[in-house]
Amino acid sequence: MNDQTLEERLVRSLDQQAGALYDAPFTLGDVQGRARGLRRRRRAAAVGVAAAVLAVVVPTAVLVGGDDRGVDPAPEPAPTPLRGGASVLDSSGDLTAPDGSVRPVPFGPDVTEFAVLDDGRVVATTGRTVLVVDDRVPGITRYRTALNDLTTGDGRAAAWVGDDLRVQVLESGVTDPVAFPGIPMAGEAVGMVDAVLGSDCAAGGCRVLAGDGSTTQYDITLDGAEPLALPEPLRVEDVSPDGTLWSVRYPDESDPQYGCSGLYDVAAGALEARTCETTGLRFSPDGQHLLALEGDGGVYDGVTVLDLGLGSTVLRYEPRDGAVVTGAAWADADHLLVSTAGLDGAGWELTRHGISDGSSEVLAGPVPGGNPEEALEFAFSE
């Protein structure tokens, strides 16, 4: 087969996959076995489904002065890092990437969480096993875990607690996970990873924040686990793209069930904003807004987008009567992806919503499916 023929076949194949995304409704089954009791701690978010492209604008240097010799450009502050995008997985095993491309992954309906690393590998949890798929290597690599839980770090890394109770961190571009010390826990309890900070883990460039699932208690490096000094009991739920803020949850008598949320300033060592109206705050790709789902157990009453002060609602989305929100993710800095379904399992939809312009569009559905408390038709990457 010559190069031209191969290229033509590849182009036709990609065109067919992209066309199928628009021309036919998703054929979706149940993505069951989701860990309903575990909060989704996404450390990555969005560019969007079906070819929503994120453009990063680099500031132009500003010139000052006016003599003939010219003046060196004034230094520009480093732009805030932008995160990548949420991919969407359906139960047939088709994974739609942020650029709209579609590829099959060999995962069954028992996948509970998944992430896509920057190098293209897909990491998923099913039962007490982590599955890693690399299109460049045949087969699936499996790692046994102590918990059905996955934490990601902006597409740079995925972390879990291995069956030997050591924290395992798999970095983008690195073949094997790096083993960190275990999370100190009393008795037979198993700790949970809350966040992965830094890079180049094998060389000591990473830190893992971990705790008992209710509070973040330890700062773990390759050298060991040290108590994390916090002003009060807090659970880290997300980290801003530039690393300066942590989204946290904390217990509060005003809401004994869910507690309250806040933004922790890492440099100041203090909470700079609080709210008891919603929990589970997740940063936008540019770090300027926060997304929150209201409810628990995999079904939610609505989606709220807040400013960094947590006092102003930028966007509020509620599903139609008789329906619930089953998930949401950032599509880019200005758009959300939202999955909704009827309580009877009818009318599953995937929609996209603009923050600035108030726009809404249906990306897939409505399609029939299972009970949203037991099944998930649209799964977003962590």
Secondary structure as GFF3:
##gff-version 3
##sequence-region A 1 382
A	DSSP	alpha_helix	3	23	.	.	.	ID=ss1
A	DSSP	beta_strand	88	89	.	.	.	ID=ss2
A	DSSP	beta_strand	94	96	.	.	.	ID=ss3
A	DSSP	beta_strand	102	104	.	.	.	ID=ss4
A	DSSP	beta_strand	113	116	.	.	.	ID=ss5
A	DSSP	beta_strand	122	126	.	.	.	ID=ss6
A	DSSP	beta_strand	129	133	.	.	.	ID=ss7
A	DSSP	beta_strand	140	144	.	.	.	ID=ss8
A	DSSP	beta_strand	151	152	.	.	.	ID=ss9
A	DSSP	beta_strand	157	161	.	.	.	ID=ss10
A	DSSP	beta_strand	166	171	.	.	.	ID=ss11
A	DSSP	beta_strand	178	182	.	.	.	ID=ss12
A	DSSP	beta_strand	192	198	.	.	.	ID=ss13
A	DSSP	three_ten_helix	201	203	.	.	.	ID=ss14
A	DSSP	beta_strand	206	211	.	.	.	ID=ss15
A	DSSP	beta_strand	216	221	.	.	.	ID=ss16
A	DSSP	beta_strand	224	227	.	.	.	ID=ss17
A	DSSP	beta_strand	235	239	.	.	.	ID=ss18
A	DSSP	beta_strand	245	250	.	.	.	ID=ss19
A	DSSP	beta_strand	260	265	.	.	.	ID=ss20
A	DSSP	beta_strand	270	275	.	.	.	ID=ss21
A	DSSP	beta_strand	282	283	.	.	.	ID=ss22
A	DSSP	beta_strand	289	296	.	.	.	ID=ss23
A	DSSP	beta_strand	299	307	.	.	.	ID=ss24
A	DSSP	beta_strand	313	317	.	.	.	ID=ss25
A	DSSP	beta_strand	323	332	.	.	.	ID=ss26
A	DSSP	beta_strand	335	342	.	.	.	ID=ss27
A	DSSP	beta_strand	348	354	.	.	.	ID=ss28
A	DSSP	beta_strand	360	367	.	.	.	ID=ss29
A	DSSP	beta_strand	379	380	.	.	.	ID=ss30
###
